[in-house]
């Protein structure tokens, strides 16, 4: 292997989240680190496939955080159980490492869903008491009236509870925009059904500060700016036991967009 692909053992231990580089040097000097069973010299380098242990404990590289925004098509199920659902989100995206969706978007709906391997941020975003907004565009089978908007805004009794007050705005004869801060199972569809409306089309266009800005079936990495803003938004969030289920499109940076369809398994 070329020297360019080698990494110093202290940097490896630090990158794996085991300890600082200074502490790593101390452990190496004390003979507590082994590479492929042998005690290395200070400044030793390792290559991919080498086995690194500290006091006999195998140290694996820390998994790189993944945060992506995906435009889920209608017909795709937001589940990680690939044995049960054929048209599941994991097989559809076919991402090279393990990720899971943050919340849910039901099978007949399309739009934005975030996926990650960061379990901590998942817990913070999902909890309804943190009041994190998700924005939807909804088309129904009957004209949207002022009475309908008022009822939807002030709470609807479904699933043995009353939905939280939310922002609802009429944007067309049969269309409205809605911002939710909770995630009951099929919440918008159930709310409409209670008022004798049927959802014809439902599209999520925003989650927190992340907009839907990629074509159907494509995904992109969140930008550094988006991650910084997201971190600030959820910084005061708490991990609770609350139950949670889970605009016109703009051009996103080309370098971030990737087609999930092109990555699907044969």
Secondary structure, 3 states (H helix, E strand, C coil): CCHHHCEEHHHHHHHCCCCCHHHHHHHHHCCCEEECCEECCCCCEECCCCCEEECCEECCCCCCCCEEEEEECCCCECCCCCCCCCCEHHHHHCCCCCCEECCCCCCCCEEEEEEECCHHHHHHHHCHHHCCCEEEEEEECCCCCHHHHHHHHHCCEECCEECCCCEEEEEECCEEEEEECCCCCCHHHHHHHHCCCCEEEEEEEEECCEECCCCCCEEEECCHHHHHHHHHHHCCCCCCCCCCCCCCCCCCCHHHEEECHHHCCC
